[in-house]
């Protein structure tokens, strides 16, 4: 399976779905700001790992998949749930990469801010790809073990 960029999802998305993403992403950002103001930047920074649009994306992915199946004359509820679950798994793997980014940046920022960003981006990419590859490898292996 190759990972590729596709613009077809942009054509399937309705205008109000972008609004939902914008509003929920904004609310998540405001919530993070309030936590940071109340408990300090260290605690507030932990909430930056919250994917700002994940909640909206999961529900929109579910509804897109369900609609597509129903348009084809099939029951699409299960397919929509599976697509949303796959997106959630990807968000979890991305969070592992984000944690690696934060740890690397924290360790290197006193030496050089630019160097810390560069190294953190490389670590984020490597950890995220490795987590994706490992999940895919373990999933295939466990499927063949049955």
Secondary structure, 3 states (H helix, E strand, C coil): CCCCCCCHHHHHCCHHHHHHHHHHHHHHHHHHHHHHHHHCHHHHHHHHHCCCCHHHHHHHHHHHHHHHHHHCCCCCHHHHHHHHHHHHHHHHHHHHHHHHHHHHHHHHCCCCHHHHHHHHHHHHHHHHHHHHHHHHHHHHHHHHHC
